[in-house]
Each structure stands twice: as structure tokens, then as C-alpha cells.
Amino acid sequence: MDGGPATMLPLFPLGSVLVPGASLGLRVFEPRYLDLVRECGRTGGTFGVCLILEGDEVGAPATPAAWGTEAVIVDFDRGADGLLALQVRGARRFRVQQVRVRDNGLLVAGVEWQARDPEVPPRPEHALLRDVLAGILEQAGSDPYAVPKEKMEDAAWIGWRLAELLPLEPNQRLGLLQESDPHARLQKILDFIS
């Protein structure tokens, strides 16, 4: 962990889990989230995405999970419906230390950043998962051979891509997000698909 005092991060609770490296599209229309996007645009800041444990994506502030992923805005546009459409990419994992609610209903959390994943190769018992990922990429119309070889030899990268692309339940993804060991994360994924 990075240690030190908690960093304050605005939260965007969702019914889904964003994992590091994953891409996610968001439609923004509530004033509190429009304010959040404006603030990110002015400061170059980011926000956190957490799974909703209780409540809904719209309306009263929801209860977020204690783990989440930093979201970096990579693109935005106005959708055909007139709503703001964001494209974000997952960055660092964090653990929520405390949450407060701003007057506009936006959740802001003190978060503790989690250590970056070590770059380690997958263990022999997880080699099958590299092939599964290559197959998923191929079915999705991507060329698995276009992925840099070092990525396909990185247990953490393989795990996060599988967490992003496999049809997992939100709570399964949340469990993977909470796991700091890339090998243990791959083992959980192997258990899910076995």
C-alpha cells in the first residue's frame, strides 16, 4: 500500500465493477455527477467507481462497497439522447476508509491506494487462462497476436482482462478487486470457470 493519509476521491457508485485497465461507458445526467465531471475537467482529477451494495444508481446516495477503482476520463461526447456520454478507463485500486455526502448528494471518500500489481508470469497451473483470454479476444474481433507478448506473460494483466471480459457476477468481480495477489486472482478466475 502507498500508506500516508487518505486521499479524498469523489465516488460514482454503480451496479457494476470497474477493474484496472478496463473501459467503461457512462451516461451522466444527474446534477451531482455533472458537477463531478465538471470538477474533473477543471482540475484534471479522477473519480472512484464502487459497486453499489445498497440503493440505486439514481436518486438518493447509494451505499458503496469498501473497494473500488479509480476512473480516468478518456473521452466524452453528447449522446443521441442529449445526455453526456463518458468513456472511462480503470486505473488504481483503492480501499474506502470513510465516506461523506456533499450537499448535492455526491459521495466523497477518503481512500487508501493499493499497491500496484507486480509484473510476474502466470504459474503453470494458470497457463490455460492465457489461452482462454486469447480465445475471447479473437471472438471479440481483436487479434490476440496484436497484444504485446509481455502483456500475455503478465499474470495481473491476464487476470484483469479476464475479469473485464468474462461474464462474471458483480460480486465475483468485487472479490477479484479485493485480491492483491495476481496468482490468487487467477486461481479465483479458474475456480469461477471450472
C-alpha positions in Angstrom: 0.0 0.0 0.0 1.1 3.6 -0.6 0.4 4.5 3.1 0.1 8.0 4.3 -3.1 10.0 4.8 -6.2 9.0 2.9 -6.8 10.8 -0.4 -10.2 12.3 -1.0 -11.9 11.0 -4.1 -15.5 11.6 -5.4 -17.4 8.3 -5.9 -19.6 7.2 -8.7 -21.4 4.1 -7.3 -22.6 1.7 -10.0 -24.3 -1.7 -10.3 -21.1 -3.0 -11.9 -17.4 -3.2 -11.0 -14.7 -1.4 -12.9 -11.3 -3.2 -12.8 -7.9 -1.8 -13.6 -7.3 -1.3 -17.4 -11.0 -1.9 -18.2 -13.0 0.5 -20.3 -16.5 1.6 -19.2 -19.1 3.8 -20.8 -21.2 6.0 -18.6 -24.3 8.2 -19.3 -24.3 11.2 -17.0 -27.4 13.2 -16.3 -27.8 13.7 -12.5 -26.6 17.2 -11.4 -24.2 15.7 -8.8 -22.4 13.7 -11.4 -22.4 16.6 -13.9 -20.7 18.6 -11.2 -18.2 15.8 -10.7 -17.4 15.7 -14.4 -17.0 19.5 -14.5 -14.7 19.3 -11.5 -12.6 16.6 -13.1 -12.4 18.6 -16.3 -11.2 21.7 -14.4 -8.7 20.0 -12.2 -7.6 17.0 -14.4 -8.9 14.9 -11.5 -10.3 11.4 -11.4 -13.1 9.7 -9.5 -13.8 6.3 -8.0 -16.2 3.7 -9.2 -17.6 1.4 -6.5 -20.2 -1.4 -6.6 -23.5 -0.4 -5.0 -24.2 -2.6 -2.0 -27.5 -1.0 -1.1 -29.6 1.5 -3.0 -29.8 2.5 -6.7 -27.6 4.3 -9.3 -30.2 7.1 -9.5 -31.7 9.1 -6.7 -30.7 9.0 -3.0 -26.9 8.4 -2.4 -26.3 4.6 -2.5 -24.1 2.6 -0.1 -20.9 1.8 -1.9 -18.6 -1.2 -1.5 -15.4 -0.6 0.5 -13.3 -1.4 -2.6 -13.2 0.4 -5.9 -11.2 1.5 -8.9 -10.0 5.0 -9.9 -11.7 6.1 -13.2 -9.8 8.3 -15.6 -12.0 10.1 -18.2 -10.6 9.2 -21.7 -13.3 10.6 -23.9 -16.7 12.3 -23.7 -19.5 13.3 -26.1 -23.1 14.2 -26.1 -25.2 11.1 -26.8 -28.1 10.9 -29.3 -30.4 11.3 -26.3 -28.7 14.6 -25.3 -27.0 13.1 -22.2 -23.3 13.4 -21.5 -21.6 10.2 -22.5 -18.3 9.4 -20.8 -15.7 6.8 -21.6 -13.5 6.0 -18.6 -10.6 3.6 -18.0 -9.9 1.9 -14.7 -6.6 2.8 -13.1 -5.6 2.2 -9.5 -7.4 0.1 -6.9 -8.4 1.7 -3.6 -10.0 0.8 -0.3 -12.5 3.2 1.1 -11.7 4.5 4.6 -14.6 6.8 5.2 -17.4 8.4 3.2 -19.2 11.7 3.5 -22.1 13.1 1.4 -21.8 16.6 -0.1 -24.9 18.9 -0.1 -25.6 18.0 -3.7 -25.7 14.2 -2.8 -22.3 13.4 -4.2 -20.3 10.8 -2.2 -16.7 11.7 -1.4 -14.5 9.1 0.2 -11.2 9.1 1.9 -9.4 6.3 0.1 -6.2 4.3 0.6 -4.5 3.4 -2.6 -3.5 -0.2 -3.0 -0.1 -1.3 -4.2 0.3 -1.7 -7.9 0.4 -5.3 -9.1 3.9 -6.9 -9.5 4.7 -8.0 -13.1 5.0 -11.7 -12.7 4.4 -14.5 -15.2 1.4 -16.8 -14.7 2.1 -20.0 -12.9 2.0 -23.2 -15.0 -1.4 -24.1 -13.5 -2.8 -20.9 -14.9 -1.4 -21.2 -18.4 -4.9 -22.3 -19.6 -6.2 -18.8 -18.7 -3.8 -17.2 -21.2 -5.4 -19.4 -23.9 -8.9 -18.6 -22.7 -8.1 -14.9 -22.9 -6.6 -15.3 -26.4 -9.8 -17.0 -27.5 -12.0 -14.3 -26.0 -10.0 -11.6 -27.8 -10.3 -13.5 -31.0 -14.1 -14.0 -30.7 -14.4 -10.3 -29.9 -12.8 -9.4 -33.2 -9.4 -8.5 -31.7 -6.2 -10.0 -32.9 -4.7 -11.8 -29.9 -1.3 -11.6 -31.6 -1.6 -7.8 -31.7 -1.3 -7.8 -27.9 2.3 -7.2 -26.9 3.9 -10.5 -25.8 4.9 -9.2 -22.4 1.2 -8.5 -21.6 0.3 -12.1 -22.3 3.1 -13.0 -19.9 1.9 -10.8 -17.1 -0.4 -12.6 -14.6 -2.0 -9.4 -13.4 -2.8 -8.1 -16.9 -4.3 -11.5 -17.9 -6.4 -11.6 -14.7 -7.7 -8.1 -15.2 -8.6 -8.6 -18.8 -10.4 -11.9 -17.9 -12.2 -10.1 -15.0 -13.3 -7.5 -17.6 -14.4 -9.8 -20.4 -15.8 -12.9 -18.7 -19.5 -13.0 -17.8 -18.9 -12.7 -14.1 -21.4 -11.5 -11.4 -20.6 -8.1 -9.9 -19.7 -9.7 -6.5 -17.3 -12.1 -8.2 -15.5 -9.1 -9.8 -15.6 -7.3 -6.5 -13.8 -10.3 -4.9 -11.2 -10.1 -7.6 -10.7 -6.4 -7.0 -10.1 -7.1 -3.3 -7.4 -9.7 -4.1 -3.9 -8.2 -4.1 -2.0 -11.3 -5.3 -2.2 -11.8 -9.1 -1.7 -15.6 -8.8 -4.5 -15.9 -6.2 -6.7 -13.7 -8.6 -6.0 -16.1 -11.5 -6.9 -19.0 -9.2 -10.2 -17.5 -8.3 -11.0 -16.9 -12.0 -10.0 -20.5 -12.8 -12.4 -21.7 -10.0 -15.2 -19.5 -11.5 -14.9 -21.0 -14.9 -14.3 -24.6 -13.8 
